[in-house]
Amino acid sequence: MRLLELMADHTDVTLETRREDPCLQGALLTFRSGRRLIIVERTYREGVVAILDPTEEEIATFRRDDLWKIWNSEKGVDLAVV
């Protein structure tokens, strides 16, 4: 996730949490305005899903639960088809 690291280093975005499993990697970003963004990327083939303004429950799921729950979230926006 080099783009996320670049954003964290050169913008007003904080990389709050990072997670990886064998198939997915993700990040929770916090903007200066207080808004948050969860991004999850498939590591074995192309695909990125984003959730803007995640709920506290979604953040807890991202931090401690199966990343596939975030990937399959109804709120998730598939950035490959946007």
C-alpha positions as CSV (number, residue, x, y, z in Angstrom):
1,M,0.0,0.0,0.0
2,R,2.6,2.5,-1.0
3,L,-0.1,5.1,-2.1
4,L,-1.4,5.1,1.5
5,E,2.1,5.6,2.9
6,L,2.6,8.4,0.4
7,M,-0.6,10.1,1.5
8,A,0.2,9.7,5.2
9,D,3.7,11.2,4.6
10,H,2.6,14.2,2.5
11,T,-1.0,15.1,3.3
12,D,-3.1,15.7,6.4
13,V,-4.1,12.0,6.5
14,T,-3.1,9.7,9.4
15,L,-2.6,6.0,8.7
16,E,-4.3,4.8,11.9
17,T,-4.3,1.0,11.5
18,R,-2.9,-1.5,8.9
19,R,-3.9,-5.2,8.6
20,E,-2.9,-8.1,6.4
21,D,-4.0,-11.6,5.9
22,P,-2.9,-14.0,3.1
23,C,-5.5,-12.6,0.6
24,L,-6.2,-9.1,1.7
25,Q,-4.5,-6.0,3.1
26,G,-6.2,-3.0,4.5
27,A,-5.8,0.4,6.1
28,L,-7.8,2.7,8.2
29,L,-7.1,6.4,7.4
30,T,-8.2,9.4,9.4
31,F,-8.4,12.8,7.7
32,R,-7.7,16.1,9.4
33,S,-11.5,16.9,9.2
34,G,-12.1,13.8,11.3
35,R,-13.6,11.7,8.5
36,R,-12.3,8.1,8.2
37,L,-11.8,5.8,5.3
38,I,-11.2,2.0,5.3
39,I,-9.5,0.6,2.2
40,V,-9.1,-3.1,1.6
41,E,-7.1,-4.5,-1.4
42,R,-6.9,-8.1,-2.7
43,T,-3.3,-9.2,-2.7
44,Y,-3.7,-12.1,-5.2
45,R,-5.6,-10.2,-7.9
46,E,-6.8,-6.7,-8.7
47,G,-9.5,-5.2,-6.6
48,V,-9.9,-2.4,-4.0
49,V,-12.9,-1.7,-1.8
50,A,-13.4,1.5,0.2
51,I,-15.8,2.5,3.0
52,L,-16.0,6.2,3.6
53,D,-17.2,7.2,7.1
54,P,-17.3,3.7,8.5
55,T,-19.3,3.1,11.6
56,E,-17.6,2.2,14.9
57,E,-18.8,-1.4,14.4
58,E,-17.1,-1.5,10.9
59,I,-13.9,0.0,12.4
60,A,-14.0,-2.7,15.2
61,T,-14.5,-5.4,12.5
62,F,-11.6,-4.0,10.5
63,R,-9.3,-4.0,13.5
64,R,-10.1,-7.4,15.0
65,D,-12.3,-9.5,12.7
66,D,-12.2,-11.1,9.3
67,L,-11.2,-8.6,6.6
68,W,-13.6,-10.4,4.2
69,K,-16.5,-8.9,6.2
70,I,-15.2,-5.5,5.2
71,W,-14.6,-6.6,1.6
72,N,-18.1,-7.9,1.3
73,S,-19.8,-5.0,3.1
74,E,-22.9,-3.5,1.4
75,K,-21.4,-0.1,2.1
76,G,-18.1,-1.0,0.3
77,V,-17.4,0.8,-3.0
78,D,-15.5,-1.2,-5.5
79,L,-13.0,1.3,-6.8
80,A,-12.2,-0.9,-9.9
81,V,-15.7,-0.2,-11.3
82,V,-16.2,3.4,-10.2
